[in-house]
Amino acid sequence: MTKSYFVTGTDTEVGKTVASMAVMHAISKAGYRIAGYKPVAAGSKETDEGLMNSDAIRLRAASNVELAYEEVNPCLLDAACSPHIAADIEGRSVDFSVLSKGLRDIQAKADVALVEGAGGWRVPVSYDSTLADWVREEKLPVILVVGIKLGCLNHAYLTAEAVRRDGLEVVGWIANRVNPGTEHYSDIVKTLEHHLQVPKLGEIPYLCSVKSRDLSEYIDIAPLGL
């Protein structure tokens, strides 16, 4: 049976894609078939293959099974803003049934499916629903990415609390050093380890050209049971 995990972050721009790539690299190196999935992406760019989202492109590249772009990202919105606003601009809606079908298709091709969210846990996909509502329907275990910076402790505590209130399990978390100048880095990570009370899957240092590197060395997938 395919294992599936949902990657969320403490905020937008905290390195969900980098952390997702790192986990995928580690899973691939362990010999599993891994497929990345970005069900909803807001923000597109023109490529030789048409409009695509940069995060979805990277998840597709990190997958070790062959996937069409549309399989990785079934709902692509043009504007780089909150999905519910982007969808409203285009006169579209985010259909949970489409997201679920896409997940099933991905799961059929891989041993592990890694699903990356958009923004933070409560990111709206309409004026009445959030992407977390879909994750709750799918009962996906959650990996929390914490961008280590001032304010991240509060954001991490609140996000973990919200995930658990929604009846889902936080199965691990990843520290991503988004700012090399952040003071008290080690103390922040130690505090998170103490408070979150779930396995730390790894720490990703601040790296140049991070999105073009093999990041497997920074991740321990053993706590995921793989």
Solvent accessible surface area in square Angstrom, and as a share of the most:
residue,aa,sasa,rsa
1,M,238,1.06
2,T,29,0.17
3,K,84,0.36
4,S,12,0.08
5,Y,12,0.04
6,F,6,0.02
7,V,1,0.01
8,T,2,0.01
9,G,0,0.00
10,T,15,0.09
11,D,54,0.28
12,T,73,0.43
13,E,150,0.67
14,V,0,0.00
15,G,18,0.17
16,K,17,0.07
17,T,8,0.05
18,V,9,0.05
19,A,1,0.00
20,S,1,0.00
21,M,10,0.04
22,A,0,0.00
23,V,0,0.00
24,M,0,0.00
25,H,37,0.17
26,A,10,0.08
27,I,0,0.00
28,S,38,0.24
29,K,143,0.61
30,A,57,0.44
31,G,69,0.66
32,Y,70,0.27
33,R,115,0.42
34,I,0,0.00
35,A,0,0.00
36,G,0,0.00
37,Y,0,0.00
38,K,9,0.04
39,P,0,0.00
40,V,1,0.01
41,A,0,0.00
42,A,26,0.20
43,G,13,0.13
44,S,29,0.19
45,K,104,0.44
46,E,128,0.57
47,T,36,0.21
48,D,158,0.82
49,E,120,0.54
50,G,24,0.23
51,L,93,0.46
52,M,10,0.04
53,N,12,0.06
54,S,39,0.25
55,D,37,0.19
56,A,0,0.00
57,I,54,0.27
58,R,75,0.27
59,L,0,0.00
60,R,68,0.25
61,A,85,0.66
62,A,12,0.10
63,S,14,0.09
64,N,73,0.37
65,V,28,0.16
66,E,160,0.72
67,L,9,0.04
68,A,48,0.37
69,Y,11,0.04
70,E,118,0.53
71,E,48,0.21
72,V,0,0.00
73,N,4,0.02
74,P,40,0.25
75,C,8,0.05
76,L,33,0.17
77,L,1,0.00
78,D,83,0.43
79,A,28,0.22
80,A,92,0.71
81,C,48,0.29
82,S,34,0.22
83,P,5,0.03
84,H,27,0.12
85,I,74,0.38
86,A,0,0.00
87,A,4,0.03
88,D,89,0.46
89,I,118,0.60
90,E,62,0.28
91,G,70,0.67
92,R,105,0.38
93,S,89,0.58
94,V,18,0.10
95,D,69,0.36
96,F,41,0.17
97,S,74,0.48
98,V,69,0.40
99,L,0,0.00
100,S,23,0.15
101,K,131,0.55
102,G,11,0.10
103,L,0,0.00
104,R,117,0.43
105,D,57,0.29
106,I,0,0.00
107,Q,39,0.17
108,A,85,0.66
109,K,77,0.33
110,A,2,0.02
111,D,50,0.26
112,V,1,0.00
113,A,0,0.00
114,L,1,0.00
115,V,0,0.00
116,E,2,0.01
117,G,3,0.02
118,A,11,0.09
119,G,19,0.18
120,G,24,0.23
121,W,11,0.04
122,R,113,0.41
123,V,18,0.10
124,P,45,0.29
125,V,3,0.02
126,S,43,0.28
127,Y,160,0.61
128,D,144,0.74
129,S,29,0.18
130,T,27,0.16
131,L,2,0.01
132,A,1,0.01
133,D,33,0.17
134,W,0,0.00
135,V,0,0.00
136,R,94,0.34
137,E,110,0.49
138,E,31,0.14
139,K,156,0.66
140,L,8,0.04
141,P,38,0.24
142,V,0,0.00
143,I,0,0.00
144,L,1,0.01
145,V,0,0.00
146,V,0,0.00
147,G,0,0.00
148,I,0,0.00
149,K,60,0.25
150,L,176,0.87
151,G,38,0.37
152,C,2,0.01
153,L,56,0.28
154,N,83,0.43
155,H,66,0.30
156,A,0,0.00
157,Y,62,0.24
158,L,99,0.49
159,T,14,0.08
160,A,2,0.02
161,E,77,0.34
162,A,19,0.15
163,V,1,0.00
164,R,105,0.38
165,R,189,0.69
166,D,23,0.12
167,G,67,0.65
168,L,18,0.09
169,E,112,0.50
170,V,4,0.03
171,V,24,0.14
172,G,0,0.00
173,W,0,0.00
174,I,0,0.00
175,A,0,0.00
176,N,11,0.06
177,R,66,0.24
178,V,47,0.27
179,N,71,0.36
180,P,75,0.47
181,G,56,0.54
182,T,18,0.10
183,E,130,0.58
184,H,127,0.57
185,Y,30,0.12
186,S,84,0.54
187,D,83,0.43
188,I,22,0.11
189,V,8,0.04
190,K,141,0.60
191,T,50,0.29
192,L,0,0.00
193,E,72,0.32
194,H,139,0.62
195,H,85,0.38
196,L,0,0.00
197,Q,135,0.60
198,V,28,0.16
199,P,62,0.39
200,K,61,0.26
201,L,1,0.00
202,G,10,0.09
203,E,60,0.27
204,I,0,0.00
205,P,47,0.30
206,Y,115,0.44
207,L,36,0.18
208,C,97,0.58
209,S,83,0.54
210,V,32,0.19
211,K,82,0.35
212,S,96,0.62
213,R,107,0.39
214,D,82,0.42
215,L,0,0.00
216,S,10,0.07
217,E,136,0.61
218,Y,55,0.21
219,I,17,0.09
220,D,75,0.39
221,I,19,0.10
222,A,64,0.50
223,P,55,0.35
224,L,11,0.06
225,G,56,0.54
226,L,42,0.21
